[in-house]
Amino acid sequence: MNKIQTAHLNRILDDVTREITAKYIAGAKEHQTILSEDFTVLELIDFSMDEVKDLYTYLHTLREKLREL
């Protein structure tokens, strides 16, 4: 990889580490659960599928807004 790619990767890794850490801690405080222990595999799949639906909705809405510009 070149310097530009390495710098880009490092920014992504820094951001995702910071953002996941903050979200994980907030979720643990809010729900008072242990994600790795308190849910079954099927529950985790269901939660993940709901998150994907949310993601699609957000991306679709963002695309609509960009088209309006």
Residue frames as a rotation matrix with the C-alpha (Angstrom) as fourth column:
MET 1
0.582 0.813 0.000 0.00
0.813 -0.582 0.000 0.00
0.000 0.000 -1.000 0.00
ASN 2
-0.235 -0.644 0.728 1.10
0.548 -0.707 -0.448 3.54
0.803 0.293 0.519 -0.57
LYS 3
-0.942 -0.228 -0.248 1.19
0.331 -0.489 -0.807 6.38
0.063 -0.842 0.536 1.98
ILE 4
-0.632 0.766 0.118 -2.22
-0.712 -0.635 0.300 7.73
0.304 0.106 0.947 0.97
GLN 5
0.117 0.677 -0.727 -3.86
-0.213 0.732 0.647 4.31
0.970 0.079 0.229 1.34
THR 6
-0.410 -0.358 -0.839 -2.17
0.691 0.479 -0.542 3.70
0.595 -0.802 0.051 4.68
ALA 7
-0.996 0.062 0.062 -3.27
-0.087 -0.815 -0.572 7.09
0.015 -0.576 0.818 6.02
HIS 8
-0.294 0.949 -0.115 -6.83
-0.753 -0.156 0.640 6.46
0.589 0.274 0.760 4.81
LEU 9
0.078 0.263 -0.962 -6.90
0.239 0.932 0.274 3.03
0.968 -0.251 0.010 6.47
ASN 10
-0.732 -0.431 -0.528 -5.56
0.599 -0.039 -0.800 4.48
0.324 -0.901 0.287 9.72
ARG 11
-0.823 0.513 0.244 -8.28
-0.551 -0.826 -0.120 7.16
0.140 -0.233 0.962 9.75
ILE 12
0.060 0.870 -0.489 -10.94
-0.522 0.445 0.727 4.50
0.851 0.212 0.481 9.22
LEU 13
-0.081 -0.155 -0.985 -9.53
0.550 0.817 -0.174 2.30
0.831 -0.556 0.019 11.98
ASP 14
-0.959 -0.268 -0.089 -9.21
0.230 -0.559 -0.797 5.22
0.163 -0.785 0.598 14.41
ASP 15
-0.570 0.805 0.164 -12.78
-0.761 -0.593 0.265 6.33
0.310 0.027 0.950 13.72
VAL 16
0.178 0.701 -0.691 -14.35
-0.311 0.706 0.636 2.89
0.934 0.101 0.344 13.92
THR 17
-0.433 -0.400 -0.808 -12.52
0.616 0.523 -0.589 2.04
0.658 -0.753 0.020 17.13
ARG 18
-0.996 0.059 0.061 -13.64
-0.084 -0.756 -0.649 5.27
0.008 -0.652 0.758 18.79
GLU 19
-0.397 0.915 -0.069 -17.24
-0.840 -0.332 0.428 5.00
0.369 0.228 0.901 17.52
ILE 20
0.099 0.422 -0.901 -17.75
-0.025 0.906 0.422 1.31
0.995 -0.019 0.100 18.34
THR 21
-0.706 -0.414 -0.575 -16.29
0.550 0.191 -0.813 1.78
0.447 -0.890 0.093 21.80
ALA 22
-0.909 0.390 0.147 -18.63
-0.414 -0.799 -0.435 4.68
-0.052 -0.457 0.888 22.56
LYS 23
-0.104 0.927 -0.360 -21.69
-0.795 0.140 0.590 2.84
0.597 0.348 0.723 21.17
TYR 24
-0.143 -0.018 -0.990 -20.86
0.250 0.967 -0.054 -0.38
0.958 -0.255 -0.134 23.01
ILE 25
-0.907 -0.254 -0.336 -20.42
0.385 -0.173 -0.907 1.40
0.172 -0.952 0.254 26.35
ALA 26
-0.702 0.706 0.095 -23.64
-0.712 -0.699 -0.068 3.41
0.018 -0.115 0.993 25.87
GLY 27
0.024 0.729 -0.684 -25.57
-0.555 0.579 0.598 0.25
0.832 0.365 0.418 24.99
ALA 28
-0.409 -0.258 -0.875 -24.21
0.478 0.757 -0.446 -1.64
0.778 -0.601 -0.186 27.97
LYS 29
-0.995 0.048 -0.084 -25.22
0.043 -0.560 -0.827 1.19
-0.087 -0.827 0.556 30.29
GLU 30
-0.495 0.860 -0.125 -28.65
-0.852 -0.452 0.265 1.63
0.172 0.237 0.956 28.71
HIS 31
0.237 0.658 -0.715 -29.62
-0.569 0.691 0.447 -2.03
0.788 0.300 0.538 28.53
GLN 32
0.062 -0.302 0.951 -27.71
-0.973 0.193 0.125 -3.36
-0.221 -0.934 -0.282 31.55
THR 33
0.952 0.212 0.221 -26.89
-0.149 0.951 -0.270 -6.54
-0.267 0.224 0.937 29.60
ILE 34
-0.179 -0.979 0.098 -23.82
-0.418 0.166 0.893 -8.44
-0.891 0.119 -0.439 28.54
LEU 35
0.310 0.381 -0.871 -24.12
-0.929 -0.075 -0.363 -8.77
-0.203 0.922 0.331 24.78
SER 36
-0.382 -0.597 -0.705 -21.87
-0.754 0.643 -0.137 -11.82
0.535 0.479 -0.695 24.54
GLU 37
-0.995 -0.072 -0.069 -23.75
-0.015 0.789 -0.615 -13.73
0.098 -0.611 -0.786 27.27
ASP 38
-0.632 0.775 -0.003 -27.34
-0.183 -0.153 -0.971 -12.54
-0.753 -0.614 0.239 27.62
PHE 39
0.237 0.734 -0.636 -28.68
-0.843 -0.170 -0.511 -13.29
-0.483 0.657 0.578 24.13
THR 40
0.328 -0.051 0.943 -29.10
0.253 0.967 -0.036 -16.42
-0.910 0.250 0.330 22.05
VAL 41
-0.755 -0.603 0.258 -27.67
0.349 -0.036 0.936 -16.79
-0.555 0.797 0.238 18.59
LEU 42
-0.260 0.741 0.620 -31.16
0.938 0.043 0.343 -16.37
0.227 0.671 -0.706 17.10
GLU 43
0.657 0.457 -0.599 -31.77
0.625 -0.775 0.094 -13.20
-0.421 -0.437 -0.795 19.09
LEU 44
-0.138 -0.804 -0.578 -28.48
0.088 -0.592 0.801 -11.76
-0.986 0.060 0.153 17.85
ILE 45
-0.771 -0.050 0.635 -29.44
0.621 0.168 0.766 -12.63
-0.145 0.985 -0.098 14.26
ASP 46
0.262 0.948 0.181 -32.81
0.955 -0.282 0.093 -10.92
0.139 0.149 -0.979 14.72
PHE 47
0.510 -0.149 -0.847 -31.15
0.337 -0.872 0.355 -7.83
-0.792 -0.466 -0.395 16.19
SER 48
-0.569 -0.820 -0.066 -28.69
0.194 -0.212 0.958 -7.77
-0.799 0.532 0.280 13.29
MET 49
-0.497 0.461 0.735 -31.46
0.862 0.169 0.477 -8.07
0.096 0.871 -0.482 10.71
ASP 50
0.624 0.719 -0.306 -33.27
0.760 -0.650 0.023 -5.14
-0.183 -0.247 -0.952 12.31
GLU 51
0.137 -0.676 -0.724 -30.07
0.128 -0.713 0.689 -3.10
-0.982 -0.187 -0.011 12.15
VAL 52
-0.775 -0.397 0.491 -29.71
0.490 0.114 0.864 -3.90
-0.399 0.911 0.106 8.44
LYS 53
0.089 0.893 0.442 -33.27
0.979 -0.160 0.126 -2.70
0.183 0.422 -0.888 7.85
ASP 54
0.684 0.091 -0.723 -32.45
0.398 -0.878 0.265 0.54
-0.611 -0.469 -0.637 9.65
LEU 55
-0.347 -0.912 -0.220 -29.25
0.181 -0.295 0.938 0.92
-0.920 0.286 0.267 7.63
TYR 56
-0.573 0.192 0.797 -31.10
0.819 0.155 0.552 0.47
-0.018 0.969 -0.246 4.34
THR 57
0.525 0.851 -0.015 -33.69
0.851 -0.524 0.045 3.03
0.030 -0.036 -0.999 5.40
TYR 58
0.449 -0.439 -0.778 -31.01
0.195 -0.802 0.565 5.56
-0.872 -0.405 -0.275 6.34
LEU 59
-0.631 -0.760 0.155 -29.08
0.280 -0.036 0.959 5.03
-0.724 0.648 0.236 3.10
HIS 60
-0.261 0.635 0.727 -32.22
0.959 0.086 0.270 5.25
0.109 0.768 -0.631 0.98
THR 61
0.744 0.558 -0.367 -33.22
0.626 -0.774 0.091 8.49
-0.233 -0.298 -0.926 2.67
LEU 62
0.065 -0.819 -0.571 -29.71
0.107 -0.563 0.820 9.90
-0.992 -0.115 0.051 2.27
ARG 63
-0.708 -0.300 0.639 -29.77
0.616 0.179 0.767 9.07
-0.344 0.937 0.058 -1.45
GLU 64
0.258 0.884 0.391 -33.13
0.953 -0.300 0.050 10.83
0.162 0.359 -0.919 -1.81
LYS 65
0.720 -0.003 -0.694 -31.77
0.334 -0.875 0.350 13.89
-0.608 -0.484 -0.629 -0.06
LEU 66
-0.362 -0.923 -0.132 -28.66
0.203 -0.217 0.955 13.95
-0.910 0.319 0.266 -2.26
ARG 67
-0.484 0.264 0.834 -30.84
0.875 0.160 0.457 13.80
-0.013 0.951 -0.308 -5.37
GLU 68
0.609 0.784 -0.119 -32.73
0.790 -0.613 0.002 16.85
-0.072 -0.095 -0.993 -4.12
LEU 69
0.107 -0.657 -0.747 -29.56
0.370 -0.671 0.643 18.97
-0.923 -0.345 0.171 -4.09
